[in-house]
Amino acid sequence: MGAVQRAFPADGVLYAIDLKHCDTCGGPRPARSKHCRVCNRCVSRLDHHCGWMNNCVGERNLRFFLGFLLSHVVLCTYGVVLVSSMAWGELASRGVLDATFRPRGSEAAVTGRDSWRLLAQWTLVYYPMLAALVLFLAIIAAALVAFLGYHLYLVYRNTTTAETFKWQDWVSEQTYAAQQRAVPAQVPPAPPPGAVERVLRVVDCCGVGRVSRARRRDVVNARVRGSPEACDASHHHGA
């Protein structure tokens, strides 16, 4: 535990300086650790709970998760190249590449090699399964590349997915508190969460229970009034 505390010291902003204990499992919960509701345990430097791996992604297995993503990017890219080469070979064996076509409404004749649109139409009509497989693998590969790039960016910034959302919540609290101090009688109610935020909070991809927006607003209002209980409550749900 001492090694974890030295490796991840509390910043006094997102994580309280005093060592907290998990309300669920009762064990000590140092900074940058979270309790996963799916695994029912506290995980050091929790990033998120991965449904594909059926495990939490945290301090000890982040490198394996990145390798998991990279291997699937390579596998899907290889599948795109392989299936595309198979379709290209079929088109070549049937003479489609060297065949002459006259598109509708045009007097100029073109060969299959000169028009990728004709090749795409021919493949969709006569080889729909190959075309669908190439499209599916390309979409999955692009999504995995984006996901891998995002996590490499988090590694570069030395943060996690859970801490990203936690930081956004803290910034929202501070902005609301500043508005309350400036014009407490004219502050409009907080806007409802956007579509993406609602989905994220419903799915709860990080596997971390979140305090409701109304409760967070009550804590901020009490903090503005200088209530010490509010400060304790804010550290309690932020740890």
Sequence and secondary structure as in RCSB ss.txt:
>XXXX:A:sequence
MGAVQRAFPADGVLYAIDLKHCDTCGGPRPARSKHCRVCNRCVSRLDHHCGWMNNCVGERNLRFFLGFLLSHVVL
CTYGVVLVSSMAWGELASRGVLDATFRPRGSEAAVTGRDSWRLLAQWTLVYYPMLAALVLFLAIIAAALVAFLGY
HLYLVYRNTTTAETFKWQDWVSEQTYAAQQRAVPAQVPPAPPPGAVERVLRVVDCCGVGRVSRARRRDVVNARVR
GSPEACDASHHHGA
>XXXX:A:secstr
 HHHHHHS   SSSS SS EE TTT SEE TTEEEETTTTEEEET  EEETTTTEEE TTTHHHHHHHHHHHHHH
HHHHHHHHHHHHHHHHHHTTTTT EE  TT    EEGGG HHHHHHHHHHH HHHHHHHHHHHHHHHHHHHHHHH
HHHHHHHT  HHHHHHHHHHHHHHHHHHHHHH TTT        HHHHHHHHHTTT      HHHHHHHHHHHHT
T HHHHHHHHHHH 
